[in-house]
Amino acid sequence: MQVETHGLDVIGDAERRGTPRMLFMPWFGANVSVLGLGYGAFAFGFGISFWQALTAGALGIVGSFLLCGFVAVAGKRGSAPTMVLSRAAYGVRGNRLPSVVSWMLTVGWETVLVALATMATATVFGRLGRGGGTWTEAVALMVVAALTVVGGVMGFDLIMRLQTLITVLTGVLTVVYVVLVADHVHWSTVSAVPAGSAQEFIGALVFMMTGFGLGWVNAAADYSRYLPRGSSGRGVVGWTTFGASLAPLLLLVSGLLLAGSSEELSTAVAADPIGALTTILPTWFLVPFAVVAVLGLVGGAVLDIYSSGLALLSAGLRVPRYVAAFFDGVLMIAGAIYIVFLTDDFLGQFMGFLTTLGVPVAAWSGVMLADLALRRRDYDDGDLFRPHGRYGNIPLPPLLLTLTATAAGWGLVTNTAASWLTWQGYLLEPFGLGGRTGAWAYANLGVLIALALGFLGTLLSGRGRVRAQEAQAPSPVPDGEVFPV
């Protein structure tokens, strides 16, 4: 075990190993968090029925993680981090803009996960009568943050081993949790929840997409880049999607049944998604539950801090990868302190964060996926680091397309729960959608519109550029550690 020295550089053939099946463990371990149970309450918050919530959840989870699977194919074709491969579409320096957005999203997610693990630990100790106050939260935060930062700083090898451990432990204990709380499910109450409108269904669907796959798509190639280039593309897509979707789907079903059976529990989840779930557990299982909650959340946070460090390097910071990961860890701790100790409205801020950053990430995803679909050859490793190479320096079309898609997307989403985001939704009235208080106000159409505009715009305008790039002869591969230019 040693600190990974690779940063943005291309992984050499001698270090590429494994098969697509190895992708199951990191993606399952990152998404087996019991936070998935909380999404049942989040979905009901849109005013929809059980079957509508289940359909929206299944489509949102599988569909968004399928996008991750497609982006993961770029990793094995280019053997570089996601936000380096994105330079093929945006140019070497033009890619700094999506890299900054990616960095903000991953830092935000790791902060949320660490804060939730801290609150869950304090809740468990409070129920056991062994603390639960500020000091317990402070100690829990230090332990959880230390696990996350160490994993992110050490890098790929430790993360893969850690995710294997997390997969086994959390998988078993989560099944036990579901069995123990089964008697709290009352199908008659769940089935009586009234159905919502089409707009409310779409809102839940988009929330599921931004809460799951769209929160990972900008990091999807960071782990597949270690696979041999000859690995099956279908295998990469399949194992990424399967590993990432399996646990959230099972947890969502259980969460919907629990939240639909108790309005009190559903309301409590909004304030403390993990801690609220302990209130229906027998005392003897509280410690195992704390283990599964913390490890599941740490599993996601570790992948986030690793990828956030890579995104920060791609944005232009000239330091080794482990220094960038440590810097992000400091920001993560500061953000977690704010969530745990200074704010009471978790869900409102969380939803505002997801939808706001979900729009530009969706626009980037559309551009990246279309660019990948247009390519017939692997990436040219050397030119990914040369501003004057085939991928260009700051090509304007993809940047303008992304900015346009983002502006259109922000105009079609609302975030009234977060006071600092009430400026959004400015296109709902001009487009005849009822304004910020109309039926479409909470459908969050902007995420889907940004994704579609980025994808279709690149398909229509990028074919010639991609063909010109692939017509050029291969360039020399850069040697050693390569910092962003």
Secondary structure, DSSP 8 states (H G I E B T S, - for coil): ------SSS---GGG----GGGGHHHHHHHH--THHHHHHHHHHTTS--HHHHHHHHHHHHHHHHHHHHHHHHHHHHH-S-HHHHTHHHH-TTTTHHHHHHHHHHHHHHHHHHHHHHHHHHHHHHHHTTS--SHHHHHHHHHHHHHHHHHHHHH-HHHHHHHHHHHHHHHHHHHHHHHHHTGGG--HHHHHTS----HHHHHHHHHHHHHHTGGGTGGGTHHHHTTS-TTS-HHHHHHHHHHHHHHHHHHHHHHHHHHHHH-HHHHHHHHH-TTGGGGGGS-GGGHHHHHHHHHHHHHHHHHHHHHHHHHHHHHTT--S-HHHHHHHHHHHHHHHHHIIIII-S-HHHHHHHHHHHHHHHHHHHHHHHHHHHHH--S---TGGGG-TTSTT-S--HHHHHHHHHHHHHHHTT---TTSGGGTT--TTTTTTTS-GGGSTTTTS-HHHHHHHHHHHHHHHHHSHHHHHHHHTS-------S-----
